[in-house]
Amino acid sequence: MAKSNFVLSVLVAVLGLVVILIPEQCIKIAVIIMGAATIIEGFHTVFKVRLLLPDSNFRRLMLIKGLASLVVGLLAVCLPAAFFNTVEGVIRVMLYVLAVYLVILAFSELVVSAQLKQNNIPSRVHLVQACYSAVIAVVLFLLPAHFGVLIMRILGLVLILAGIAYALYLWHNRSIELTPDEVKDADAE
């Protein structure tokens, strides 16, 4: 059994426990993490996706999408970090901004997918991203309400169970090493 994988399973379970115990702070951290991911997605859109097709409308749409991602991502990272312990309203606003952004992102991913498919460029990843964006947007719309704490606690429970299940899986499938001195010949007895 790889010790690093076992440590990972324990860390996942501990993270789940932390999410259960302090869900409000975990929501704040989740906003910051989603903001960072949005910034990365913005750079990827501006410097990679935008250049996939020579169509000027496509490039303009991707540039606007990428710049919007950068702005929303910077807001999501900076505002909760600046007001981490003081302003709950900032977190709520950022959750709604991220949710609206993800709905727009899902729609734009569907448009991009259609345009790429017309030009015989694989577009499955964009369809998957559209689905993920829509699902995450729904969850974000629910988080600011009191239901958000329940969702975070359920997520924490899922993380604990996943960590325990992975640890048990690793334990069950561990390799057993025997030295020659430990092995006895059955015929010799």
Backbone bond lengths (Angstrom), bond angles and torsions (degrees), N, CA, C in turn:
res aa  C-N    CA-C-N  psi(-1)  N-CA   C-N-CA  omega(-1)  CA-C   N-CA-C  phi
1 M - - - 1.453 - - 1.522 107.50 -
2 A 1.317 116.64 129.39 1.461 121.20 178.77 1.522 108.90 -72.94
3 K 1.320 114.21 123.81 1.464 118.67 -177.89 1.521 111.73 -63.75
4 S 1.330 117.31 -33.91 1.465 119.58 -179.47 1.532 111.06 -66.00
5 N 1.335 117.39 -36.62 1.462 119.73 176.83 1.528 111.49 -68.50
6 F 1.321 116.23 -37.81 1.460 119.24 177.60 1.525 110.54 -65.41
7 V 1.327 116.48 -42.41 1.471 120.66 177.19 1.529 109.40 -61.59
8 L 1.323 116.92 -40.15 1.469 120.37 177.66 1.521 111.00 -60.45
9 S 1.329 117.42 -42.67 1.470 119.76 179.82 1.527 110.90 -64.18
10 V 1.315 117.02 -38.38 1.467 120.64 177.45 1.532 110.15 -66.39
11 L 1.331 116.96 -41.95 1.470 120.23 178.77 1.528 111.86 -63.10
12 V 1.324 116.96 -38.28 1.471 120.41 177.42 1.526 109.77 -63.16
13 A 1.322 116.89 -43.43 1.469 120.37 178.74 1.530 110.87 -64.76
14 V 1.323 117.22 -41.19 1.477 120.60 178.24 1.527 110.04 -65.19
15 L 1.331 117.10 -40.67 1.466 120.17 176.56 1.526 110.48 -60.07
16 G 1.311 116.87 -40.98 1.461 120.70 176.68 1.515 111.77 -60.78
17 L 1.316 116.84 -40.67 1.470 121.12 177.74 1.527 110.83 -64.40
18 V 1.325 116.65 -41.57 1.467 120.93 177.73 1.527 110.28 -62.06
19 V 1.331 116.78 -43.23 1.474 120.65 179.94 1.526 110.56 -62.90
20 I 1.320 117.38 -37.26 1.465 120.51 178.35 1.527 110.75 -68.12
21 L 1.333 116.99 -41.00 1.458 120.60 -174.62 1.529 113.74 -76.56
22 I 1.338 118.15 -37.30 1.473 120.56 -178.77 1.541 110.38 -131.62
23 P 1.332 117.05 69.73 1.467 119.75 -175.35 1.532 113.72 -66.50
24 E 1.341 118.15 -33.07 1.468 119.64 -177.77 1.520 110.75 -64.13
25 Q 1.333 117.43 -44.84 1.454 120.65 178.95 1.530 110.95 -67.11
26 C 1.320 116.44 -33.36 1.465 120.04 177.93 1.522 111.01 -67.25
27 I 1.328 117.18 -33.76 1.468 120.16 175.56 1.519 109.10 -63.78
28 K 1.334 117.30 -42.67 1.468 120.84 178.58 1.528 110.47 -61.50
29 I 1.311 116.06 -44.62 1.464 119.77 179.78 1.525 110.34 -65.15
30 A 1.329 116.88 -38.00 1.466 120.53 178.33 1.523 111.17 -62.43
31 V 1.342 117.07 -38.14 1.464 120.54 177.46 1.527 109.75 -62.07
32 I 1.327 116.56 -44.02 1.465 120.21 -179.74 1.525 110.78 -64.97
33 I 1.317 117.19 -41.78 1.467 120.67 179.26 1.528 110.48 -65.30
34 M 1.340 117.03 -42.55 1.469 119.48 177.64 1.527 110.46 -64.41
35 G 1.318 116.59 -35.62 1.461 119.84 176.21 1.518 111.73 -62.76
36 A 1.326 116.72 -43.29 1.464 120.43 178.21 1.533 110.84 -63.61
37 A 1.325 116.08 -41.45 1.469 119.67 177.58 1.528 111.00 -64.31
38 T 1.322 116.52 -35.66 1.461 120.69 178.75 1.524 110.71 -67.42
39 I 1.321 117.27 -37.32 1.468 120.85 176.62 1.528 110.05 -63.56
40 I 1.309 116.64 -45.70 1.470 120.84 178.88 1.523 110.09 -61.43
41 E 1.333 116.45 -43.23 1.470 120.52 178.65 1.525 110.42 -62.68
42 G 1.319 117.22 -37.62 1.466 120.85 178.40 1.517 112.06 -62.63
43 F 1.336 116.63 -45.81 1.466 119.88 177.18 1.525 110.87 -62.81
44 H 1.328 116.87 -41.49 1.461 120.72 179.00 1.531 110.94 -61.64
45 T 1.317 116.74 -41.79 1.462 120.41 -179.97 1.525 111.08 -65.69
46 V 1.330 116.81 -44.95 1.468 120.49 -177.02 1.525 111.53 -67.70
47 F 1.332 117.35 -41.74 1.456 119.44 -172.28 1.523 115.13 -98.35
48 K 1.333 119.23 -14.09 1.467 120.70 -178.74 1.527 112.44 -121.01
49 V 1.334 116.24 -61.77 1.467 120.55 -172.93 1.523 110.94 -64.20
50 R 1.309 117.09 -38.65 1.467 121.59 -177.76 1.531 111.37 -59.02
51 L 1.316 117.00 -29.34 1.462 121.08 -175.45 1.531 113.64 -90.90
52 L 1.341 117.56 2.91 1.463 120.00 -177.44 1.529 112.93 -67.83
53 L 1.321 116.84 -36.61 1.468 120.68 -178.68 1.527 110.23 -121.79
54 P 1.324 117.03 145.36 1.473 119.13 179.16 1.536 113.40 -79.24
55 D 1.324 117.39 -5.66 1.461 122.09 -178.44 1.532 110.00 -62.66
56 S 1.340 116.24 126.43 1.472 120.28 -176.48 1.534 111.73 -67.21
57 N 1.327 118.43 -34.93 1.469 120.45 177.54 1.524 110.98 -64.89
58 F 1.318 116.19 -42.17 1.462 120.85 177.94 1.524 110.16 -61.94
59 R 1.328 116.11 -45.58 1.477 119.87 -179.04 1.526 111.15 -64.45
60 R 1.311 116.67 -38.59 1.470 120.05 178.73 1.531 110.41 -66.28
61 L 1.334 116.80 -44.28 1.461 121.11 178.08 1.527 110.92 -60.11
62 M 1.332 116.91 -43.21 1.463 120.28 -179.42 1.531 111.31 -69.52
63 L 1.320 117.56 -34.89 1.465 119.93 177.18 1.528 110.34 -65.53
64 I 1.327 116.82 -44.63 1.469 120.32 178.19 1.523 110.16 -63.71
65 K 1.315 116.47 -44.10 1.476 120.32 178.78 1.527 110.68 -61.45
66 G 1.320 117.36 -44.29 1.456 121.36 -179.74 1.518 112.37 -64.77
67 L 1.326 117.11 -43.66 1.465 120.18 179.02 1.530 111.20 -67.05
68 A 1.331 116.70 -38.58 1.471 119.71 175.91 1.525 110.32 -62.94
69 S 1.321 116.95 -39.17 1.467 120.60 177.29 1.519 110.73 -61.53
70 L 1.312 116.26 -42.59 1.466 119.77 179.65 1.521 111.53 -63.51
71 V 1.334 117.28 -43.57 1.469 120.85 -178.72 1.530 110.40 -66.15
72 V 1.330 116.99 -49.22 1.465 120.52 -179.34 1.531 109.99 -63.10
73 G 1.315 117.00 -41.26 1.459 120.47 179.13 1.522 112.31 -63.22
74 L 1.327 116.88 -43.75 1.466 119.76 177.97 1.522 111.56 -63.30
75 L 1.324 116.74 -40.80 1.466 119.47 176.54 1.525 111.18 -62.80
76 A 1.335 116.19 -43.35 1.463 120.20 -178.28 1.528 111.84 -65.93
77 V 1.326 117.31 -30.73 1.459 120.23 179.17 1.532 111.00 -82.13
78 C 1.323 115.93 -45.49 1.474 119.91 -171.71 1.528 113.55 -76.90
79 L 1.315 118.43 -44.97 1.466 119.42 -175.16 1.525 113.23 -64.93
80 P 1.332 119.59 -51.00 1.473 117.25 178.12 1.529 112.31 -64.28
81 A 1.330 117.21 -34.12 1.461 119.39 179.41 1.527 110.47 -67.26
82 A 1.335 117.12 -38.61 1.464 120.58 -179.26 1.527 111.82 -71.10
83 F 1.319 116.46 -34.91 1.464 120.79 -176.52 1.519 110.74 -116.78
84 F 1.331 117.74 38.86 1.465 121.92 -169.91 1.525 113.05 -55.76
85 N 1.305 118.56 -41.65 1.466 120.08 -175.58 1.522 113.63 -107.33
86 T 1.323 118.73 -1.71 1.451 118.50 -170.64 1.518 115.01 -110.48
87 V 1.295 118.48 -41.19 1.460 119.56 -169.50 1.526 111.27 -117.68
88 E 1.347 115.87 101.65 1.468 120.61 175.65 1.523 110.67 -67.31
89 G 1.323 116.27 -32.47 1.462 120.44 -178.60 1.510 112.65 -60.05
90 V 1.333 117.02 -36.06 1.463 120.64 179.04 1.524 109.67 -62.15
91 I 1.313 115.89 -41.44 1.464 119.60 179.58 1.523 109.99 -64.27
92 R 1.328 116.54 -44.34 1.467 119.08 178.90 1.514 111.59 -61.05
93 V 1.317 116.19 -45.14 1.464 120.00 179.92 1.525 109.72 -61.37
94 M 1.346 117.07 -43.67 1.458 119.30 -178.79 1.529 111.54 -66.83
95 L 1.315 117.54 -34.49 1.464 118.97 175.76 1.525 110.72 -62.87
96 Y 1.326 116.27 -42.97 1.464 119.29 178.28 1.526 111.47 -67.80
97 V 1.332 117.26 -40.57 1.472 120.36 178.73 1.523 109.48 -62.30
98 L 1.323 116.67 -45.73 1.465 119.35 178.05 1.529 111.47 -62.52
99 A 1.315 116.90 -38.95 1.466 119.95 179.85 1.529 111.23 -64.96
100 V 1.322 116.92 -45.92 1.472 120.48 178.03 1.528 109.94 -62.71
101 Y 1.325 115.42 -42.89 1.461 119.64 177.43 1.526 110.87 -58.26
102 L 1.328 117.47 -42.79 1.463 120.68 -179.09 1.528 112.31 -67.43
103 V 1.325 117.56 -33.44 1.469 119.94 175.19 1.531 109.48 -64.82
104 I 1.333 116.26 -45.14 1.473 120.47 177.66 1.528 110.04 -63.89
105 L 1.335 116.22 -40.45 1.459 120.93 178.33 1.524 110.73 -61.55
106 A 1.317 117.62 -42.86 1.462 121.06 179.25 1.528 110.46 -60.30
107 F 1.334 116.11 -44.06 1.464 119.54 178.46 1.524 110.83 -63.66
108 S 1.326 117.48 -45.09 1.466 119.80 -178.59 1.530 110.94 -66.49
109 E 1.327 117.56 -33.59 1.467 120.15 177.33 1.527 110.77 -65.59
110 L 1.332 116.70 -36.07 1.469 119.31 176.07 1.527 110.77 -64.99
111 V 1.339 117.02 -40.83 1.472 121.12 177.80 1.523 110.26 -64.24
112 V 1.336 116.31 -45.80 1.468 120.95 178.96 1.519 110.11 -60.74
113 S 1.302 116.83 -44.19 1.454 121.03 -179.82 1.530 111.14 -59.26
114 A 1.317 115.72 -44.25 1.474 119.53 179.35 1.526 111.12 -63.36
115 Q 1.334 116.69 -42.53 1.464 119.25 -179.90 1.524 111.77 -67.62
116 L 1.313 117.35 -39.78 1.453 119.89 178.57 1.525 111.14 -66.66
117 K 1.326 116.27 -39.33 1.465 120.31 179.95 1.531 110.77 -63.95
118 Q 1.336 116.71 -37.36 1.466 120.21 177.68 1.528 111.56 -63.24
119 N 1.329 116.57 -28.53 1.463 121.16 -179.35 1.530 112.02 -99.30
120 N 1.330 116.33 17.61 1.474 122.86 177.60 1.530 113.30 57.01
121 I 1.328 115.97 37.96 1.462 122.30 174.92 1.524 106.27 -109.30
122 P 1.325 117.75 133.04 1.475 119.61 -178.91 1.529 111.24 -54.18
123 S 1.328 115.06 132.41 1.467 119.26 -174.59 1.522 112.90 -126.99
124 R 1.316 117.35 7.04 1.463 120.14 -176.23 1.525 112.04 -59.70
125 V 1.322 117.15 -40.19 1.464 120.01 -177.77 1.531 110.78 -60.94
126 H 1.311 117.17 -32.42 1.467 120.38 179.45 1.526 111.31 -73.82
127 L 1.327 116.80 -34.75 1.463 119.79 174.81 1.523 111.30 -65.82
128 V 1.330 115.69 -41.66 1.463 119.93 178.21 1.524 110.06 -64.02
129 Q 1.338 116.53 -42.43 1.467 119.69 178.81 1.523 110.94 -63.86
130 A 1.315 117.91 -36.03 1.465 120.84 177.20 1.525 110.59 -63.09
131 C 1.327 116.92 -42.42 1.474 120.26 178.69 1.519 111.14 -65.22
132 Y 1.344 116.46 -46.62 1.471 119.74 178.74 1.525 110.63 -59.77
133 S 1.317 116.73 -43.74 1.462 120.70 -178.89 1.521 111.19 -61.21
134 A 1.322 116.85 -42.72 1.464 120.06 -179.86 1.534 111.19 -64.77
135 V 1.324 117.03 -43.31 1.470 120.48 -179.73 1.528 110.67 -65.40
136 I 1.319 117.00 -45.78 1.464 120.13 -179.96 1.524 110.51 -64.30
137 A 1.322 117.77 -35.89 1.469 120.92 177.80 1.522 110.76 -61.53
138 V 1.316 116.75 -43.45 1.471 120.14 178.47 1.525 110.10 -60.74
139 V 1.335 116.68 -44.84 1.467 120.61 179.21 1.529 110.37 -62.11
140 L 1.328 117.19 -42.03 1.465 120.24 -179.72 1.523 111.76 -65.35
141 F 1.318 117.66 -35.49 1.465 119.58 176.58 1.528 110.68 -64.59
142 L 1.330 117.02 -29.78 1.461 120.80 179.87 1.525 113.25 -83.55
143 L 1.334 118.02 -26.07 1.468 120.89 -174.20 1.526 115.41 -60.89
144 P 1.329 120.97 -41.86 1.462 117.68 -176.07 1.525 114.26 -64.47
145 A 1.283 117.30 -24.22 1.460 119.30 177.99 1.528 108.33 -74.65
146 H 1.311 116.84 174.20 1.455 120.61 178.78 1.526 110.94 -62.00
147 F 1.315 115.44 -19.87 1.454 120.98 177.55 1.521 110.92 -63.67
148 G 1.345 117.12 -24.63 1.461 121.69 -178.99 1.511 112.66 -61.51
149 V 1.322 117.43 -40.48 1.463 121.01 178.96 1.526 109.43 -63.90
150 L 1.327 116.59 -40.85 1.462 120.40 177.87 1.526 110.45 -62.49
151 I 1.332 116.97 -43.49 1.466 120.30 178.73 1.524 110.30 -60.79
152 M 1.332 116.79 -43.65 1.463 119.96 179.93 1.531 110.74 -64.22
153 R 1.315 117.61 -39.51 1.466 119.87 179.28 1.528 110.82 -67.68
154 I 1.323 117.05 -37.95 1.467 119.92 175.79 1.530 109.40 -64.06
155 L 1.327 116.75 -42.45 1.464 120.60 176.69 1.529 110.18 -59.93
156 G 1.328 117.16 -41.66 1.457 120.66 177.43 1.518 111.87 -60.90
157 L 1.330 116.64 -43.37 1.460 120.87 177.83 1.530 110.90 -62.61
158 V 1.325 116.50 -41.17 1.466 120.47 177.90 1.530 109.96 -62.40
159 L 1.334 117.17 -41.67 1.464 120.23 178.81 1.530 111.30 -64.18
160 I 1.317 117.15 -41.96 1.466 119.92 178.09 1.524 110.19 -61.47
161 L 1.327 116.42 -47.87 1.461 119.98 -179.72 1.523 111.66 -63.62
162 A 1.336 116.97 -39.03 1.465 120.05 178.32 1.526 110.96 -65.39
163 G 1.332 116.90 -41.35 1.457 119.76 178.02 1.515 112.16 -63.23
164 I 1.321 116.69 -43.89 1.465 120.72 179.15 1.530 110.58 -66.32
165 A 1.325 116.84 -43.28 1.468 120.31 179.68 1.526 111.29 -62.50
166 Y 1.325 116.63 -40.96 1.464 119.57 179.41 1.529 110.77 -67.69
167 A 1.329 117.23 -39.79 1.463 120.64 177.50 1.533 110.24 -62.59
168 L 1.326 117.49 -43.60 1.472 120.72 178.04 1.529 111.24 -64.85
169 Y 1.324 116.10 -39.50 1.468 120.06 177.26 1.530 110.52 -61.64
170 L 1.324 115.96 -45.32 1.464 119.50 178.30 1.531 111.64 -62.75
171 W 1.322 116.65 -40.63 1.464 120.81 -179.71 1.534 110.45 -65.77
172 H 1.314 115.51 -42.72 1.471 119.81 -178.42 1.523 111.37 -67.07
173 N 1.313 118.48 -35.09 1.465 122.70 -175.75 1.526 113.06 -102.33
174 R 1.310 116.85 19.59 1.461 119.70 179.84 1.524 109.30 -68.54
175 S 1.307 115.66 153.52 1.462 119.52 176.12 1.528 107.97 -88.54
176 I 1.286 115.17 140.01 1.469 121.19 -179.79 1.524 107.29 -105.55
177 E 1.317 115.32 122.68 1.450 120.63 -179.47 1.526 108.99 -104.04
178 L 1.285 115.19 128.67 1.455 121.15 179.04 1.520 109.11 -115.50
179 T 1.309 115.55 141.04 1.458 119.90 173.24 1.523 107.99 -92.93
180 P 1.328 118.30 156.69 1.475 120.53 -177.95 1.532 112.83 -57.97
181 D 1.325 118.15 -30.35 1.450 120.41 -178.72 1.527 112.02 -69.38
182 E 1.332 118.00 -24.72 1.457 122.02 -177.86 1.524 112.45 -83.42
183 V 1.327 117.29 -15.48 1.459 121.72 -176.52 1.523 108.97 -95.95
184 K 1.309 116.80 127.43 1.464 121.96 178.63 1.516 108.27 -112.72
185 D 1.290 115.66 143.07 1.452 121.31 178.23 1.529 108.09 -78.61
186 A 1.309 117.38 126.21 1.463 121.99 -177.77 1.526 111.09 -67.42
187 D 1.327 117.99 -32.34 1.475 121.13 -179.08 1.513 111.97 -73.99
188 A 1.319 118.18 -24.36 1.458 121.14 -175.60 1.517 111.06 -75.35
189 E 1.277 119.17 -18.87 1.461 121.09 -177.57 1.466 113.10 -85.91
